[in-house]
Amino acid sequence: MKHVLQHVAEKAEWGKKSLPKGQGQGIAFHFSHLGYIAQVAEVTVSKDGKLKVDRVVVATDIGSQIVNLSGAENQVQGSVIDGLGALMFQQLDIQQGRIVESNFHQYPMIRIDDAPTQVDVHFLKTNYPVTGLGEPALPPLAPAVCNAIFAAIGIRVRQLPLLKTDLSWS
């Protein structure tokens, strides 16, 4: 855990940037399927509350034998984007025992302009036993982004999806 946190902090230049109000970095860690994953999210929140995740830096230790590096990077990047979609939009409403949303016009999914422009993925080269990569990269995204929002504008996110939270500031 310590090594992935140190590595992601170094790669994201954690704490080395002087950011103006409305921009922030947030960090989070997750241990899943015997894999260690840390993420730093960099966000911009406009005065009217529009959130943009500018960059996500990921460091992971899932063992030293990655057979398909490009595939592993794509898996992590996809998990980050999927996690961001869940954080920002996805919600089901239930009334009288039934789901209200009938299709995707009522259940928004993440779109390309909501995705970060940059997702940097770093795999630590250690002697750690080989683990899985399918799920571990998704869970730390929400706390990293929410910590970045707090750093940017001083508002703690207390409920998800973010559609329910007023992020406006001035």
ZADO-1210 file (C-alpha; in nm, 4 decimals, padded with zeros to 6 digits):
<atoms>
<atom x="00.0000" y="00.0000" z="00.0000" code="MET" pos="1"/>
<atom x="00.2709" y="00.2434" z="00.0980" code="LYS" pos="2"/>
<atom x="00.4582" y="00.1923" z="-00.2286" code="HIS" pos="3"/>
<atom x="00.1605" y="00.2503" z="-00.4602" code="VAL" pos="4"/>
<atom x="00.0609" y="00.5616" z="-00.2637" code="LEU" pos="5"/>
<atom x="00.4147" y="00.6987" z="-00.2838" code="GLN" pos="6"/>
<atom x="00.4386" y="00.6124" z="-00.6537" code="HIS" pos="7"/>
<atom x="00.1066" y="00.7728" z="-00.7512" code="VAL" pos="8"/>
<atom x="00.1897" y="01.0824" z="-00.5452" code="ALA" pos="9"/>
<atom x="00.5236" y="01.1156" z="-00.7240" code="GLU" pos="10"/>
<atom x="00.3770" y="01.0664" z="-01.0727" code="LYS" pos="11"/>
<atom x="00.0933" y="01.3130" z="-01.0057" code="ALA" pos="12"/>
<atom x="00.3295" y="01.5674" z="-00.8481" code="GLU" pos="13"/>
<atom x="00.1110" y="01.5551" z="-00.5370" code="TRP" pos="14"/>
<atom x="00.1311" y="01.8762" z="-00.3390" code="GLY" pos="15"/>
<atom x="00.3897" y="02.0349" z="-00.5686" code="LYS" pos="16"/>
<atom x="00.1481" y="02.2431" z="-00.7702" code="LYS" pos="17"/>
<atom x="-00.0028" y="02.5668" z="-00.6445" code="SER" pos="18"/>
<atom x="-00.3577" y="02.5429" z="-00.7734" code="LEU" pos="19"/>
<atom x="-00.6099" y="02.8278" z="-00.7914" code="PRO" pos="20"/>
<atom x="-00.9514" y="02.8037" z="-00.6263" code="LYS" pos="21"/>
<atom x="-01.1662" y="02.5743" z="-00.8347" code="GLY" pos="22"/>
<atom x="-00.8876" y="02.3255" z="-00.9041" code="GLN" pos="23"/>
<atom x="-00.7742" y="02.0453" z="-00.6779" code="GLY" pos="24"/>
<atom x="-00.6128" y="01.7071" z="-00.6393" code="GLN" pos="25"/>
<atom x="-00.7561" y="01.4167" z="-00.4431" code="GLY" pos="26"/>
<atom x="-00.6053" y="01.0818" z="-00.3561" code="ILE" pos="27"/>
<atom x="-00.7545" y="00.7429" z="-00.2712" code="ALA" pos="28"/>
<atom x="-00.6405" y="00.3840" z="-00.2251" code="PHE" pos="29"/>
<atom x="-00.8050" y="00.0430" z="-00.2653" code="HIS" pos="30"/>
<atom x="-00.7049" y="-00.3177" z="-00.1999" code="PHE" pos="31"/>
<atom x="-00.9061" y="-00.5710" z="-00.3965" code="SER" pos="32"/>
<atom x="-00.8504" y="-00.9185" z="-00.5368" code="HIS" pos="33"/>
<atom x="-00.5038" y="-00.9044" z="-00.3759" code="LEU" pos="34"/>
<atom x="-00.4155" y="-00.5993" z="-00.5879" code="GLY" pos="35"/>
<atom x="-00.3081" y="-00.2590" z="-00.4584" code="TYR" pos="36"/>
<atom x="-00.4330" y="00.0480" z="-00.6448" code="ILE" pos="37"/>
<atom x="-00.3934" y="00.4191" z="-00.5681" code="ALA" pos="38"/>
<atom x="-00.5306" y="00.7076" z="-00.7709" code="GLN" pos="39"/>
<atom x="-00.4908" y="01.0833" z="-00.7818" code="VAL" pos="40"/>
<atom x="-00.7694" y="01.2766" z="-00.9499" code="ALA" pos="41"/>
<atom x="-00.7188" y="01.6319" z="-01.0719" code="GLU" pos="42"/>
<atom x="-01.0391" y="01.8316" z="-01.1137" code="VAL" pos="43"/>
<atom x="-01.1669" y="02.1725" z="-01.2089" code="THR" pos="44"/>
<atom x="-01.4967" y="02.2984" z="-01.0671" code="VAL" pos="45"/>
<atom x="-01.6348" y="02.6111" z="-01.2321" code="SER" pos="46"/>
<atom x="-01.8055" y="02.8807" z="-01.0233" code="LYS" pos="47"/>
<atom x="-02.1435" y="02.7595" z="-01.1480" code="ASP" pos="48"/>
<atom x="-02.0656" y="02.4040" z="-01.0293" code="GLY" pos="49"/>
<atom x="-01.9645" y="02.2277" z="-01.3495" code="LYS" pos="50"/>
<atom x="-01.7176" y="01.9499" z="-01.2704" code="LEU" pos="51"/>
<atom x="-01.4436" y="01.8424" z="-01.5094" code="LYS" pos="52"/>
<atom x="-01.2057" y="01.5616" z="-01.4191" code="VAL" pos="53"/>
<atom x="-00.8930" y="01.6764" z="-01.5994" code="ASP" pos="54"/>
<atom x="-00.6573" y="01.3887" z="-01.5235" code="ARG" pos="55"/>
<atom x="-00.6396" y="01.0675" z="-01.3243" code="VAL" pos="56"/>
<atom x="-00.3072" y="00.9103" z="-01.2317" code="VAL" pos="57"/>
<atom x="-00.3130" y="00.5451" z="-01.1293" code="VAL" pos="58"/>
<atom x="-00.0423" y="00.3349" z="-00.9655" code="ALA" pos="59"/>
<atom x="-00.0945" y="-00.0336" z="-00.9058" code="THR" pos="60"/>
<atom x="00.0860" y="-00.3397" z="-00.7804" code="ASP" pos="61"/>
<atom x="-00.0784" y="-00.6496" z="-00.9214" code="ILE" pos="62"/>
<atom x="00.2332" y="-00.8601" z="-00.9586" code="GLY" pos="63"/>
<atom x="00.5175" y="-00.8449" z="-01.2029" code="SER" pos="64"/>
<atom x="00.3869" y="-01.0693" z="-01.4802" code="GLN" pos="65"/>
<atom x="00.1674" y="-00.8541" z="-01.7006" code="ILE" pos="66"/>
<atom x="00.1270" y="-01.0496" z="-02.0213" code="VAL" pos="67"/>
<atom x="-00.0468" y="-00.7821" z="-02.2283" code="ASN" pos="68"/>
<atom x="00.0586" y="-00.4349" z="-02.1092" code="LEU" pos="69"/>
<atom x="-00.1696" y="-00.2492" z="-02.3508" code="SER" pos="70"/>
<atom x="-00.4660" y="-00.4627" z="-02.2442" code="GLY" pos="71"/>
<atom x="-00.3885" y="-00.4039" z="-01.8763" code="ALA" pos="72"/>
<atom x="-00.3632" y="-00.0273" z="-01.9311" code="GLU" pos="73"/>
<atom x="-00.6940" y="-00.0303" z="-02.1205" code="ASN" pos="74"/>
<atom x="-00.8579" y="-00.2280" z="-01.8387" code="GLN" pos="75"/>
<atom x="-00.7515" y="00.0316" z="-01.5817" code="VAL" pos="76"/>
<atom x="-00.8499" y="00.3270" z="-01.8027" code="GLN" pos="77"/>
<atom x="-01.1912" y="00.1700" z="-01.8688" code="GLY" pos="78"/>
<atom x="-01.2449" y="00.1113" z="-01.4966" code="SER" pos="79"/>
<atom x="-01.1618" y="00.4754" z="-01.4225" code="VAL" pos="80"/>
<atom x="-01.4101" y="00.5996" z="-01.6821" code="ILE" pos="81"/>
<atom x="-01.6778" y="00.3519" z="-01.5696" code="ASP" pos="82"/>
<atom x="-01.6268" y="00.4593" z="-01.2088" code="GLY" pos="83"/>
<atom x="-01.6582" y="00.8234" z="-01.3099" code="LEU" pos="84"/>
<atom x="-01.9865" y="00.7505" z="-01.4879" code="GLY" pos="85"/>
<atom x="-02.1254" y="00.5829" z="-01.1769" code="ALA" pos="86"/>
<atom x="-02.0021" y="00.8688" z="-00.9575" code="LEU" pos="87"/>
<atom x="-02.1512" y="01.1426" z="-01.1722" code="MET" pos="88"/>
<atom x="-02.4744" y="01.0101" z="-01.3178" code="PHE" pos="89"/>
<atom x="-02.6003" y="00.6619" z="-01.2482" code="GLN" pos="90"/>
<atom x="-02.9060" y="00.6325" z="-01.0286" code="GLN" pos="91"/>
<atom x="-03.2207" y="00.4233" z="-01.0276" code="LEU" pos="92"/>
<atom x="-03.5403" y="00.5460" z="-00.8655" code="ASP" pos="93"/>
<atom x="-03.7901" y="00.2956" z="-00.7294" code="ILE" pos="94"/>
<atom x="-04.1556" y="00.3825" z="-00.6793" code="GLN" pos="95"/>
<atom x="-04.4160" y="00.1316" z="-00.5651" code="GLN" pos="96"/>
<atom x="-04.1648" y="-00.1492" z="-00.6093" code="GLY" pos="97"/>
<atom x="-04.0797" y="-00.0648" z="-00.9701" code="ARG" pos="98"/>
<atom x="-03.7852" y="00.1057" z="-01.1343" code="ILE" pos="99"/>
<atom x="-03.8980" y="00.4420" z="-01.2735" code="VAL" pos="100"/>
<atom x="-03.6357" y="00.4757" z="-01.5494" code="GLU" pos="101"/>
<atom x="-03.7408" y="00.2819" z="-01.8573" code="SER" pos="102"/>
<atom x="-03.4357" y="00.3272" z="-02.0803" code="ASN" pos="103"/>
<atom x="-03.1158" y="00.5252" z="-02.1335" code="PHE" pos="104"/>
<atom x="-03.2994" y="00.8537" z="-02.2036" code="HIS" pos="105"/>
<atom x="-03.3824" y="00.8521" z="-01.8300" code="GLN" pos="106"/>
<atom x="-03.0613" y="00.6855" z="-01.7079" code="TYR" pos="107"/>
<atom x="-02.7670" y="00.8999" z="-01.8158" code="PRO" pos="108"/>
<atom x="-02.4368" y="00.7348" z="-01.8975" code="MET" pos="109"/>
<atom x="-02.0974" y="00.9010" z="-01.9154" code="ILE" pos="110"/>
<atom x="-02.0173" y="01.0592" z="-02.2503" code="ARG" pos="111"/>
<atom x="-01.6802" y="01.1276" z="-02.4078" code="ILE" pos="112"/>
<atom x="-01.6812" y="01.4972" z="-02.3101" code="ASP" pos="113"/>
<atom x="-01.7249" y="01.3972" z="-01.9428" code="ASP" pos="114"/>
<atom x="-01.4266" y="01.1593" z="-01.9481" code="ALA" pos="115"/>
<atom x="-01.0846" y="01.2756" z="-01.8309" code="PRO" pos="116"/>
<atom x="-00.8574" y="01.3888" z="-02.1111" code="THR" pos="117"/>
<atom x="-00.5725" y="01.1945" z="-01.9536" code="GLN" pos="118"/>
<atom x="-00.5579" y="00.8691" z="-01.7545" code="VAL" pos="119"/>
<atom x="-00.1969" y="00.7783" z="-01.6716" code="ASP" pos="120"/>
<atom x="-00.1415" y="00.4190" z="-01.5611" code="VAL" pos="121"/>
<atom x="00.1711" y="00.2963" z="-01.3831" code="HIS" pos="122"/>
<atom x="00.2421" y="-00.0637" z="-01.2863" code="PHE" pos="123"/>
<atom x="00.4950" y="-00.1225" z="-01.0105" code="LEU" pos="124"/>
<atom x="00.7515" y="-00.3894" z="-01.0901" code="LYS" pos="125"/>
<atom x="00.7737" y="-00.5963" z="-00.7731" code="THR" pos="126"/>
<atom x="00.7948" y="-00.9591" z="-00.6671" code="ASN" pos="127"/>
<atom x="00.4345" y="-00.9462" z="-00.5473" code="TYR" pos="128"/>
<atom x="00.2381" y="-01.2588" z="-00.6499" code="PRO" pos="129"/>
<atom x="00.0276" y="-01.2145" z="-00.9655" code="VAL" pos="130"/>
<atom x="-00.3282" y="-01.0967" z="-00.8932" code="THR" pos="131"/>
<atom x="-00.6365" y="-00.9875" z="-01.0855" code="GLY" pos="132"/>
<atom x="-00.7000" y="-00.6524" z="-01.2507" code="LEU" pos="133"/>
<atom x="-01.0677" y="-00.6565" z="-01.3490" code="GLY" pos="134"/>
<atom x="-01.2280" y="-00.4720" z="-01.0579" code="GLU" pos="135"/>
<atom x="-00.9651" y="-00.3042" z="-00.8368" code="PRO" pos="136"/>
<atom x="-00.9242" y="00.0148" z="-01.0435" code="ALA" pos="137"/>
<atom x="-01.2892" y="00.1242" z="-01.0200" code="LEU" pos="138"/>
<atom x="-01.3538" y="00.1784" z="-00.6445" code="PRO" pos="139"/>
<atom x="-01.0857" y="00.4410" z="-00.5638" code="PRO" pos="140"/>
<atom x="-01.2046" y="00.6772" z="-00.8377" code="LEU" pos="141"/>
<atom x="-01.5047" y="00.8188" z="-00.6477" code="ALA" pos="142"/>
<atom x="-01.3166" y="00.9011" z="-00.3256" code="PRO" pos="143"/>
<atom x="-01.0232" y="01.0470" z="-00.5219" code="ALA" pos="144"/>
<atom x="-01.2572" y="01.2781" z="-00.7173" code="VAL" pos="145"/>
<atom x="-01.4573" y="01.3724" z="-00.4073" code="CYS" pos="146"/>
<atom x="-01.1343" y="01.4533" z="-00.2199" code="ASN" pos="147"/>
<atom x="-01.0253" y="01.6660" z="-00.5170" code="ALA" pos="148"/>
<atom x="-01.3572" y="01.8521" z="-00.5121" code="ILE" pos="149"/>
<atom x="-01.3027" y="01.9317" z="-00.1445" code="PHE" pos="150"/>
<atom x="-00.9485" y="02.0526" z="-00.2177" code="ALA" pos="151"/>
<atom x="-01.0793" y="02.2670" z="-00.5056" code="ALA" pos="152"/>
<atom x="-01.3792" y="02.4373" z="-00.3467" code="ILE" pos="153"/>
<atom x="-01.4081" y="02.3214" z="00.0150" code="GLY" pos="154"/>
<atom x="-01.7348" y="02.1310" z="-00.0325" code="ILE" pos="155"/>
<atom x="-01.7592" y="01.7744" z="00.1007" code="ARG" pos="156"/>
<atom x="-01.9643" y="01.5431" z="-00.1178" code="VAL" pos="157"/>
<atom x="-02.2083" y="01.3490" z="00.1020" code="ARG" pos="158"/>
<atom x="-02.4272" y="01.1718" z="-00.1518" code="GLN" pos="159"/>
<atom x="-02.3992" y="01.0189" z="-00.4952" code="LEU" pos="160"/>
<atom x="-02.4435" y="01.0532" z="-00.7834" code="PRO" pos="161"/>
<atom x="-02.2921" y="01.3986" z="-00.8101" code="LEU" pos="162"/>
<atom x="-02.6041" y="01.5133" z="-00.9961" code="LEU" pos="163"/>
<atom x="-02.7578" y="01.5539" z="-00.6468" code="LYS" pos="164"/>
<atom x="-02.4829" y="01.7827" z="-00.5148" code="THR" pos="165"/>
<atom x="-02.4641" y="02.1563" z="-00.5744" code="ASP" pos="166"/>
<atom x="-02.0956" y="02.2271" z="-00.6456" code="LEU" pos="167"/>
<atom x="-02.1413" y="02.5949" z="-00.7281" code="SER" pos="168"/>
<atom x="-01.9194" y="02.8458" z="-00.5520" code="TRP" pos="169"/>
<atom x="-01.8383" y="03.2142" z="-00.5855" code="SER" pos="170"/>
</atoms>
